[in-house]
Amino acid sequence: MNVNNMPAAEAEASPQLVRRLLADQHPDLAGLDIEVLANGWDNMVCRLGDDYLVRLPRRAVSAALVLNEQRWLPGLAGHLPLPVPAPVRIGLPGCGYPWAWSVVPFLPGEMAARTQPADLGLAALALGEFLAALHLPAPADAPVNPSRGIPLAGRATGVMSQLPHLDDPSERVAAARVWENATTAPEWDGPPVWLHGDLHPANILVDRGRIGSVIDFGDITAGDPATDLAVAWMLLPAPQRAEFRRVYGRADDATWARSQGWALALALVFLTHSADNPLMAGIGRRALDAVLEESRRCPGRPQGAVHPK
């Protein structure tokens, strides 16, 4: 498969910059230790003392997402059964840095992409309950994301351009079949619901063997819940995916088929844009394997079929 690097940073960020920004805007925090934890596609994340993280956008598109997170996440946090990093301080542009930034609580744990939950049945329960609580109708002025929560047809160009890069011809054929089944399923016809928007195992923390929190709500948006349900294909084996679906309680066959299509679309993105990020490439590989395994396990069942009532 042809693999590209992560998107390049459009603004330089460093611990020294964080220190200067804090000294100017939140001087009571400026003396705390600062350590870079991650440079992701969208943000640089630094540990700030024992209790906080600082998140600075790396790209202009990410800067707009930070504003959405700052506005909406504090109000949602109290209704969710897992902790989320609602901002506790807001940072403004300064010191030559062009965008807003956030100080958020430090939530303990390791990324589920690196440390699998000890009990995947409990993980399915936790994720199903979390998304059932999050996926409530969103207000009319909820953020709009051009690539998440949308009808799957909006992802077709990317999927069609990435499928030919799968090295195994049998994988290409099976993936194309999954995509056809997903895109022929009925579209979401309910109200747009709140979505995490970027829910994958690198944004789920495992603490003492159990899912402890969900992080990085930069892509928070509203739309089709199938976008978030795709996480089941990235983290859970088939029996636990079924339990996740049961606990979630609102995924009919059409929604579940679309979630499989979303998992395929995101897997292809992760696989083709992570030459310098093996963690995300690994998430993509696992999701693709799960999607294709399901298509082989149930080859005769139309994934988009809706059971009669």
C-alpha positions, 0 to 999 in steps of 0.5 A: 500500500502507498503510505503518506506522512501525517499532515504537516504542522502549520504553526510551530509549537514547543514546551518553550512556547507553552511556558510563554503562553502560560506566563502571559495568560495563566501565570499561576500555571506557568511554573509547572513542569511541561513535557510533550506527550504527543504530536498528533494529526491535529494537536500537540499535547503537553503534560502540565504538572500532575493535573493538567494537559495543554492542547495546541492546534498544529493546523488551521483546520484544527484551530476551528475544532478547538473552539467547538470543543471549548464551547460545547464539551463542558455542557456535555461532560456532566451527562456522560458516564465516563470522564472527558477532558472538558477545558478548564482554562481557555488560551488565546493567540499570543507570543507569535502563536496564531490560535486558541488553545486549551488547558484540560484535566489530565485523565489517567491511563494508556491509549487503548491502541497500546493497552487493550482492556483486560476484559473486552466484555466490560469494554463493550459495556462501557463504550455502548453505555457511553455512546448511548448517553452521548448520542442525543439530539443536538441543537440546531447550532451544533458544529458541522463537520464536512467529513464526519456524521455525513451520509457515506456517499460523502466519503466515496471519493476517498474510499474509491481512491484508496481501495486500489492501494490495498496490496492483496487483490482479495482484500480489494474485492472484499472491501469493495463489497463491504462498501457497496453494502454499506452505501446501499443501506438506508441513510440516517433519517433521525435527528442529528445526534451529538457525535464524538466524531473521531472515536478510535482506540487512540482516543480511549484511555484504559486505566487499571484494565478498564476503559477509564475515559474518552478524550480528544473531542476536537471533531465534536459534531452532530449527524449519523451515529454510525460514524462513532459506532465504527469504533466497535470494529477498531477495538472489539472482536466479533462477540464483543461487537455484538454485546456493544450493539446490544448495550447501545440499543439503537443500532438497527441493521441499516445503522450497523451496516453504515458503521461497518462502512465508516470503519472501512473508510476510516481504516483506509485513511489511517492506513494511507496517511500514517507512514510516520505514525505506526500507532494509527496504521495499526488501528487501520489494520485492525479495523480493516481486518475486522471488517473483512473478517465479518464479511467472510463470516457472514457472506450471504447476509446483506449488511444493510438489510433491516429486520422485519418488525 
